[in-house]
Amino acid sequence: MNESTRTSGPGRLLVAVYAVFALAACSRAIVQLATKFDEAPLAYLLSLVSGVVYVIATLALARPGPTWRRVALGTCTFELVGVLAVGILTLLDDGDFPDETVWSNFGQGYAFIPLVLPVLGLYWLRRTAAADRRPQE
């Protein structure tokens, strides 16, 4: 790999996809919380949490340095655990989720991108780890 940073080449595309998901998840959750909170509060709050995680991951993936790399690792890991946990819970008993979240059924409503995105994020962080260990110019 010739690229020396997380934000070049495929990293830019990854950051862009995260940014789109951050906007989509936060916007949807805010509208749902404001207009129909009583219908599915857990689902809507989880959607907001996922949106905030996407915002933080977007920022962390776009910023250079080891501190931001650790933040990106934490958010991508949290996101993967979240999508797996919510995915399993919605398959076992969707009664707790009368309306879908971003992570319901492993992100089925979003073409399973919420399941694939943290895996790609963690892969990209691993692939660019050497660049984050080098001193910044």
Backbone as a chain_set.jsonl record, in Angstrom:
{"seq": "MNESTRTSGPGRLLVAVYAVFALAACSRAIVQLATKFDEAPLAYLLSLVSGVVYVIATLALARPGPTWRRVALGTCTFELVGVLAVGILTLLDDGDFPDETVWSNFGQGYAFIPLVLPVLGLYWLRRTAAADRRPQE", "coords": {"N": [[0.843, -1.187, 0.0], [0.694, 2.112, -0.942], [-0.356, 4.464, 0.04], [-0.308, 6.739, 2.764], [-1.993, 7.598, 4.721], [-5.089, 7.426, 6.591], [-7.089, 8.806, 5.347], [-6.945, 8.933, 2.609], [-7.488, 7.825, -0.754], [-9.298, 4.833, -0.665], [-10.062, 5.395, 1.926], [-11.214, 7.927, 1.914], [-13.651, 7.446, 0.622], [-14.799, 5.728, 2.492], [-15.062, 7.468, 4.708], [-16.865, 9.271, 3.562], [-19.15, 7.655, 3.203], [-19.703, 7.031, 5.865], [-20.313, 9.629, 6.721], [-22.67, 10.159, 5.284], [-24.345, 8.219, 6.429], [-24.321, 9.136, 9.052], [-25.678, 11.585, 8.829], [-28.151, 10.662, 7.782], [-29.082, 8.82, 9.775], [-29.15, 10.413, 12.124], [-30.897, 12.493, 11.346], [-33.284, 11.106, 10.741], [-33.812, 9.911, 13.253], [-34.135, 12.171, 14.91], [-36.433, 13.361, 13.807], [-38.277, 11.27, 14.243], [-38.186, 11.049, 17.055], [-39.17, 13.544, 17.745], [-41.742, 13.577, 16.647], [-43.123, 11.138, 17.064], [-42.437, 9.84, 19.488], [-43.637, 8.313, 21.559], [-44.509, 5.99, 20.313], [-42.413, 4.162, 19.739], [-40.113, 4.362, 21.653], [-37.611, 3.165, 22.45], [-36.559, 2.154, 20.033], [-36.282, 4.523, 18.539], [-34.522, 6.012, 20.11], [-32.296, 4.339, 20.003], [-31.728, 4.576, 17.29], [-30.915, 7.243, 17.26], [-28.636, 7.048, 18.884], [-27.075, 5.404, 17.213], [-26.731, 7.176, 15.1], [-25.213, 9.229, 16.325], [-22.935, 7.762, 16.922], [-22.082, 7.251, 14.301], [-21.463, 9.88, 13.533], [-19.299, 10.496, 15.241], [-17.528, 8.466, 14.462], [-17.128, 9.205, 11.795], [-15.77, 11.674, 12.071], [-13.51, 10.76, 13.48], [-12.344, 8.921, 11.72], [-11.642, 10.631, 9.697], [-9.674, 12.243, 10.696], [-6.168, 12.661, 11.282], [-3.641, 10.79, 13.095], [-2.729, 9.056, 16.159], [-4.479, 9.27, 18.375], [-7.009, 9.916, 17.3], [-7.251, 7.637, 15.794], [-7.591, 5.68, 17.765], [-10.039, 6.513, 18.781], [-11.609, 6.085, 16.508], [-11.332, 3.297, 16.285], [-12.659, 2.549, 18.632], [-15.288, 3.538, 18.162], [-16.038, 2.183, 15.806], [-15.9, -0.447, 16.71], [-17.83, -0.379, 18.773], [-20.042, 0.168, 17.193], [-20.175, -2.164, 15.593], [-20.655, -4.138, 17.554], [-23.082, -3.117, 18.483], [-24.79, -3.267, 16.188], [-24.81, -6.008, 15.794], [-25.885, -6.926, 18.255], [-28.424, -5.585, 18.385], [-29.438, -6.519, 15.995], [-29.648, -9.291, 16.507], [-31.445, -9.219, 18.684], [-33.732, -8.124, 17.446], [-34.364, -10.121, 15.695], [-34.945, -12.241, 17.416], [-37.019, -11.274, 19.123], [-39.053, -9.064, 18.051], [-40.862, -7.462, 19.281], [-39.993, -5.618, 21.141], [-39.15, -3.665, 19.529], [-41.092, -1.937, 17.93], [-40.92, -0.278, 15.745], [-38.527, 0.159, 13.159], [-34.982, 0.368, 13.732], [-31.846, 1.845, 12.794], [-30.092, -0.236, 13.037], [-31.698, -2.497, 13.166], [-32.514, -5.883, 12.455], [-29.947, -6.385, 11.538], [-29.376, -4.161, 9.992], [-30.976, -4.336, 7.76], [-32.93, -2.668, 6.568], [-31.353, -0.764, 5.455], [-29.934, -1.912, 3.402], [-28.109, -3.677, 4.568], [-25.807, -2.288, 5.003], [-25.146, -1.041, 7.497], [-24.148, -3.264, 8.875], [-21.931, -4.072, 7.411], [-20.344, -1.79, 7.257], [-18.913, -1.146, 9.791], [-17.149, -3.295, 9.807], [-15.643, -2.866, 7.503], [-14.561, -0.407, 8.283], [-12.98, -1.16, 10.532], [-11.223, -2.895, 9.246], [-9.945, -1.092, 7.492], [-8.701, 0.593, 9.338], [-6.911, -1.184, 10.478], [-5.353, -1.762, 8.261], [-4.123, 0.673, 7.753], [-2.644, 1.169, 9.981], [0.134, 1.377, 10.38], [0.791, 3.87, 9.295], [-0.313, 5.601, 11.154], [1.35, 5.267, 13.258], [3.653, 6.478, 12.563], [5.508, 9.547, 12.967], [3.792, 12.651, 12.641], [4.017, 14.912, 9.9]], "CA": [[0.0, 0.0, 0.0], [1.491, 3.33, -1.045], [-0.969, 5.567, 0.787], [0.238, 6.834, 4.109], [-2.969, 8.063, 5.689], [-6.42, 6.817, 6.582], [-8.062, 9.636, 4.63], [-6.691, 9.007, 1.174], [-7.961, 6.672, -1.506], [-10.517, 4.216, -0.152], [-10.424, 6.035, 3.189], [-12.13, 9.04, 1.615], [-14.964, 6.851, 0.358], [-15.296, 5.242, 3.777], [-15.479, 8.65, 5.469], [-18.07, 9.8, 2.91], [-20.284, 6.772, 3.528], [-20.002, 7.284, 7.277], [-20.962, 10.939, 6.829], [-24.047, 10.002, 4.805], [-25.09, 7.483, 7.452], [-24.475, 10.02, 10.209], [-26.755, 12.514, 8.502], [-29.414, 9.931, 7.636], [-29.518, 8.259, 11.048], [-29.492, 11.5, 13.055], [-32.096, 13.184, 10.853], [-34.436, 10.22, 10.922], [-34.073, 9.757, 14.679], [-34.646, 13.438, 15.454], [-37.829, 13.495, 13.364], [-39.068, 10.261, 14.944], [-38.284, 11.417, 18.468], [-39.988, 14.755, 17.868], [-43.127, 13.424, 16.175], [-43.826, 9.938, 17.524], [-41.615, 9.221, 20.528], [-44.398, 7.346, 22.355], [-44.765, 4.771, 19.55], [-41.28, 3.235, 19.838], [-39.007, 5.159, 22.2], [-36.338, 2.453, 22.424], [-36.084, 2.114, 18.647], [-35.874, 5.858, 18.089], [-33.317, 6.377, 20.856], [-31.196, 3.56, 19.425], [-31.375, 5.201, 16.012], [-30.138, 8.442, 17.573], [-27.318, 6.583, 19.336], [-26.307, 4.975, 16.038], [-26.361, 8.384, 14.364], [-24.116, 9.89, 17.042], [-21.761, 6.913, 16.708], [-21.625, 7.51, 12.936], [-20.84, 11.21, 13.512], [-17.986, 10.394, 15.883], [-16.68, 7.64, 13.595], [-16.775, 10.019, 10.628], [-14.714, 12.605, 12.487], [-12.307, 10.034, 13.869], [-11.723, 8.347, 10.522], [-11.158, 11.715, 8.843], [-8.579, 12.967, 11.357], [-4.938, 11.873, 11.408], [-3.026, 10.64, 14.406], [-3.062, 7.877, 16.963], [-5.637, 9.488, 19.247], [-8.208, 9.759, 16.484], [-7.318, 6.226, 15.409], [-8.189, 4.968, 18.9], [-11.462, 6.878, 18.801], [-12.223, 5.374, 15.382], [-11.413, 1.887, 16.674], [-13.719, 2.422, 19.631], [-16.62, 3.738, 17.586], [-16.329, 1.087, 14.869], [-16.156, -1.634, 17.526], [-19.14, -0.164, 19.399], [-21.029, 0.06, 16.116], [-20.307, -3.571, 15.226], [-21.337, -4.811, 18.665], [-24.459, -2.625, 18.495], [-25.58, -3.803, 15.075], [-24.979, -7.439, 16.053], [-26.807, -7.1, 19.379], [-29.779, -5.162, 17.985], [-29.859, -7.454, 14.954], [-30.08, -10.536, 17.159], [-32.661, -8.938, 19.467], [-34.891, -7.925, 16.574], [-34.725, -11.425, 15.132], [-35.513, -13.075, 18.467], [-38.281, -10.717, 19.611], [-39.165, -7.701, 17.536], [-41.855, -6.733, 20.066], [-39.33, -4.483, 21.798], [-38.837, -2.704, 18.479], [-42.251, -1.831, 17.04], [-40.496, 0.416, 14.537], [-37.145, -0.2, 12.894], [-33.842, 1.232, 13.992], [-30.828, 1.7, 11.756], [-29.429, -1.516, 13.247], [-32.658, -3.606, 13.197], [-32.275, -6.967, 11.492], [-28.581, -6.206, 11.025], [-29.34, -3.08, 9.009], [-31.694, -4.768, 6.555], [-33.59, -1.522, 5.954], [-30.322, 0.046, 4.8], [-29.178, -2.833, 2.539], [-27.088, -4.301, 5.409], [-24.613, -1.443, 5.082], [-24.719, -0.886, 8.891], [-23.397, -4.445, 9.298], [-20.679, -4.13, 6.659], [-19.563, -0.566, 7.46], [-17.885, -1.218, 10.837], [-16.136, -4.282, 9.413], [-14.753, -2.144, 6.59], [-13.838, 0.583, 9.08], [-11.94, -1.84, 11.307], [-10.236, -3.376, 8.276], [-9.168, 0.054, 7.017], [-7.853, 1.028, 10.448], [-5.814, -2.162, 10.591], [-4.492, -1.627, 7.073], [-3.396, 1.947, 7.81], [-2.09, 1.333, 11.335], [1.547, 1.799, 10.325], [0.845, 5.312, 9.034], [-0.642, 6.32, 12.386], [2.47, 5.139, 14.205], [4.721, 7.393, 12.123], [5.31, 10.942, 13.397], [3.126, 13.515, 11.666], [4.915, 15.934, 9.332]], "C": [[0.881, 1.241, 0.0], [0.937, 4.453, -0.185], [-0.495, 5.563, 2.224], [-0.78, 7.291, 5.143], [-4.299, 7.351, 5.527], [-7.382, 7.547, 5.666], [-7.774, 9.782, 3.147], [-7.205, 7.739, 0.513], [-9.269, 6.127, -0.959], [-10.993, 4.824, 1.177], [-11.386, 7.195, 2.993], [-13.538, 8.536, 1.365], [-15.591, 6.359, 1.658], [-15.817, 6.393, 4.639], [-16.767, 9.231, 4.883], [-19.297, 8.952, 3.235], [-20.677, 6.951, 4.985], [-20.736, 8.611, 7.447], [-22.418, 10.873, 6.372], [-24.884, 9.271, 5.849], [-25.281, 8.313, 8.71], [-25.638, 10.977, 9.988], [-28.102, 11.802, 8.453], [-29.946, 9.435, 8.984], [-29.936, 9.355, 12.027], [-30.773, 12.21, 12.626], [-33.349, 12.366, 11.1], [-34.804, 10.121, 12.405], [-34.654, 11.032, 15.288], [-36.102, 13.646, 15.063], [-38.711, 12.507, 14.115], [-39.24, 10.606, 16.417], [-39.2, 12.615, 18.67], [-41.455, 14.516, 17.533], [-43.86, 12.204, 16.713], [-43.03, 9.144, 18.546], [-42.354, 8.106, 21.251], [-44.666, 6.032, 21.623], [-43.651, 3.735, 19.706], [-40.06, 3.955, 20.391], [-37.654, 4.457, 22.151], [-35.743, 2.441, 21.017], [-35.556, 3.474, 18.206], [-34.628, 6.343, 18.822], [-32.098, 5.607, 20.336], [-30.766, 4.12, 18.074], [-30.554, 6.465, 16.236], [-28.733, 8.073, 18.047], [-26.474, 6.16, 18.135], [-25.87, 6.182, 15.218], [-25.195, 9.117, 15.004], [-22.826, 9.091, 16.873], [-21.202, 7.145, 15.304], [-20.941, 8.879, 12.828], [-19.422, 11.136, 14.089], [-17.031, 9.571, 15.021], [-16.227, 8.421, 12.363], [-15.627, 10.96, 10.966], [-13.41, 11.871, 12.774], [-11.591, 9.437, 12.666], [-11.108, 9.422, 9.626], [-9.95, 12.445, 9.429], [-7.343, 12.086, 11.473], [-4.523, 11.72, 12.875], [-3.537, 9.478, 15.212], [-4.259, 8.066, 17.884], [-6.934, 9.306, 18.473], [-8.367, 8.32, 16.008], [-7.961, 5.413, 16.52], [-9.679, 5.264, 19.009], [-12.201, 6.137, 17.684], [-12.358, 3.886, 15.696], [-12.545, 1.661, 17.668], [-15.112, 2.56, 19.036], [-16.981, 2.632, 16.608], [-16.638, -0.206, 15.627], [-17.52, -1.535, 18.196], [-20.255, -0.368, 18.372], [-21.244, -1.399, 15.725], [-21.036, -4.362, 16.307], [-22.811, -4.403, 18.697], [-25.306, -3.235, 17.399], [-25.789, -5.309, 15.253], [-25.996, -7.681, 17.172], [-28.24, -6.744, 18.994], [-30.309, -6.095, 16.899], [-30.376, -8.755, 15.538], [-31.375, -10.311, 17.928], [-33.889, -8.768, 18.576], [-35.293, -9.224, 15.882], [-35.418, -12.305, 16.161], [-36.882, -12.589, 18.92], [-38.381, -9.271, 19.153], [-40.24, -6.894, 18.256], [-41.274, -5.534, 20.794], [-39.044, -3.363, 20.808], [-40.014, -2.607, 17.503], [-41.983, -1.035, 15.771], [-39.009, 0.133, 14.373], [-36.155, 0.862, 13.367], [-32.879, 1.065, 12.814], [-30.208, 0.309, 11.83], [-30.384, -2.702, 13.289], [-32.359, -4.614, 12.104], [-30.949, -6.797, 10.766], [-28.486, -5.144, 9.926], [-30.049, -3.407, 7.71], [-32.357, -3.608, 5.825], [-32.641, -0.586, 5.219], [-29.379, -0.839, 3.985], [-27.989, -3.474, 3.263], [-25.786, -3.505, 5.469], [-24.2, -1.215, 6.545], [-23.952, -2.088, 9.446], [-22.013, -4.472, 8.65], [-19.763, -2.948, 7.0], [-18.546, -0.667, 8.6], [-16.794, -2.244, 10.532], [-15.134, -3.629, 8.464], [-13.925, -1.108, 7.332], [-12.706, -0.04, 9.871], [-10.838, -2.384, 10.395], [-9.33, -2.222, 7.813], [-8.238, 0.57, 8.114], [-6.664, 0.082, 10.625], [-4.82, -1.976, 9.445], [-3.638, -0.363, 7.124], [-2.729, 2.189, 9.159], [-0.656, 1.838, 11.316], [1.674, 3.303, 10.108], [0.551, 6.114, 10.293], [0.473, 6.235, 13.423], [3.635, 6.057, 13.837], [4.458, 8.797, 12.64], [4.674, 11.759, 12.261], [4.089, 14.588, 11.188], [4.392, 17.307, 9.578]], "O": [[1.735, 1.389, 0.875], [1.694, 5.31, 0.273], [-0.305, 4.505, 2.825], [-0.458, 7.363, 6.329], [-4.596, 6.76, 4.489], [-8.388, 6.976, 5.245], [-8.315, 10.678, 2.499], [-7.339, 6.702, 1.162], [-10.24, 6.868, -0.805], [-12.178, 4.769, 1.505], [-12.273, 7.418, 3.817], [-14.508, 9.127, 1.84], [-16.784, 6.556, 1.889], [-16.893, 6.294, 5.23], [-17.66, 9.637, 5.627], [-20.368, 9.492, 3.512], [-21.864, 7.015, 5.303], [-21.678, 8.702, 8.234], [-23.296, 11.463, 7.001], [-26.017, 9.668, 6.121], [-26.315, 8.198, 9.369], [-26.482, 11.152, 10.867], [-29.084, 12.285, 9.017], [-31.124, 9.612, 9.293], [-30.968, 9.234, 12.688], [-31.636, 12.494, 13.457], [-34.349, 12.875, 11.607], [-35.976, 10.234, 12.766], [-35.576, 10.964, 16.102], [-36.916, 14.06, 15.889], [-39.79, 12.877, 14.579], [-40.335, 10.465, 16.962], [-39.925, 12.686, 19.662], [-42.326, 15.189, 18.083], [-45.087, 12.219, 16.813], [-42.961, 7.917, 18.474], [-41.768, 7.06, 21.53], [-45.021, 5.045, 22.266], [-43.935, 2.541, 19.797], [-39.075, 4.142, 19.676], [-36.646, 5.091, 21.84], [-34.551, 2.692, 20.842], [-34.503, 3.562, 17.574], [-33.774, 7.005, 18.232], [-31.002, 6.16, 20.242], [-29.578, 4.135, 17.753], [-29.609, 6.734, 15.496], [-27.755, 8.711, 17.657], [-25.298, 6.512, 18.045], [-24.755, 6.206, 14.696], [-24.29, 9.576, 14.308], [-21.751, 9.667, 16.703], [-19.986, 7.227, 15.129], [-19.95, 9.02, 12.112], [-18.472, 11.65, 13.499], [-15.864, 9.93, 14.865], [-15.076, 8.309, 11.94], [-14.636, 11.034, 10.239], [-12.337, 12.31, 12.36], [-10.361, 9.449, 12.604], [-10.163, 9.152, 8.885], [-9.276, 13.189, 8.717], [-7.459, 10.889, 11.735], [-5.001, 12.433, 13.757], [-4.637, 8.975, 14.983], [-4.986, 7.108, 18.147], [-7.849, 8.623, 18.933], [-9.487, 7.839, 15.837], [-8.791, 4.545, 16.249], [-10.48, 4.373, 19.294], [-13.298, 5.621, 17.899], [-13.39, 3.282, 15.403], [-13.298, 0.693, 17.554], [-16.013, 1.789, 19.367], [-18.128, 2.186, 16.586], [-17.525, -0.965, 15.238], [-18.285, -2.499, 18.188], [-21.274, -0.998, 18.657], [-22.385, -1.825, 15.544], [-21.926, -5.159, 16.01], [-23.686, -5.242, 18.912], [-26.427, -3.676, 17.655], [-26.847, -5.828, 14.895], [-26.867, -8.543, 17.046], [-29.164, -7.517, 19.249], [-31.495, -6.423, 16.885], [-31.416, -9.263, 15.119], [-32.3, -11.119, 17.838], [-34.975, -9.228, 18.928], [-36.459, -9.396, 15.525], [-36.359, -13.028, 15.835], [-37.803, -13.388, 19.085], [-37.852, -8.367, 19.799], [-40.505, -5.753, 17.878], [-41.971, -4.55, 21.039], [-38.731, -2.241, 21.207], [-39.948, -3.128, 16.389], [-42.756, -1.119, 14.816], [-38.312, -0.107, 15.359], [-36.443, 2.059, 13.397], [-33.099, 0.225, 11.941], [-29.838, -0.263, 10.805], [-29.922, -3.833, 13.437], [-32.0, -4.255, 10.982], [-30.838, -7.027, 9.562], [-27.628, -5.22, 9.047], [-29.752, -2.816, 6.672], [-32.348, -3.566, 4.595], [-33.072, 0.277, 4.454], [-28.184, -0.563, 3.886], [-26.975, -3.78, 2.635], [-24.772, -4.014, 5.944], [-23.002, -1.195, 6.825], [-23.183, -1.939, 10.396], [-21.035, -4.859, 9.289], [-18.541, -3.097, 7.026], [-17.39, -0.298, 8.392], [-15.648, -2.079, 10.951], [-13.925, -3.814, 8.603], [-12.737, -0.939, 7.058], [-11.593, 0.487, 9.886], [-9.658, -2.336, 10.743], [-8.109, -2.364, 7.753], [-7.101, 0.945, 7.832], [-5.546, 0.522, 10.891], [-3.606, -2.026, 9.643], [-2.532, -0.346, 6.582], [-2.297, 3.306, 9.443], [-0.278, 2.65, 12.16], [2.563, 3.94, 10.673], [1.108, 7.195, 10.481], [0.529, 7.04, 14.353], [4.484, 6.374, 14.67], [3.301, 9.205, 12.743], [4.988, 11.571, 11.085], [4.882, 15.115, 11.969], [5.017, 18.288, 9.172]]}, "num_chains": 1, "name": "protein.A"}
